[in-house]
């Protein structure tokens, strides 16, 4: 089985949201519910509620971006996709398109399925382009009938 997604997926998907939610959430909780007479620096009500709004906005951004990423591995049997809690296998003939978008610092790969799967009809992952190219060189017959945007 060949991994085509980046190792950063684990860091982005599990560790960063966990630490952000825990530590910044604790800071927000303390800021909102601590007596203002003991914390002269944080007496402003505007600061408290703008901080809460910032925390909620970043949680929404994390959910809409980072939580959509998956780990993708390819083998001769099919494409294996996991979110580190569930794993699904898709055959190559169930894939409609495969490609990526280059965002300068990283490449986000996508797999579009012909029908909706366990993780939806489009699967996003951080692409390690060299790993995908190596797999495609070894198994060119697997990609002959799908649209490639590489």
Secondary structure by P-SEA (a helix, b strand, c coil): cccccccccccccccaaaaaacaaaaaaaaaaccccccccccccaaaaaaaaaaaaaaaaaaaaccccbbbbbbcccbbbbbcccbbbbbcccccccccccccccbbbbbbbbccccccccccccccaaaaaaaaaaacccccccccccc
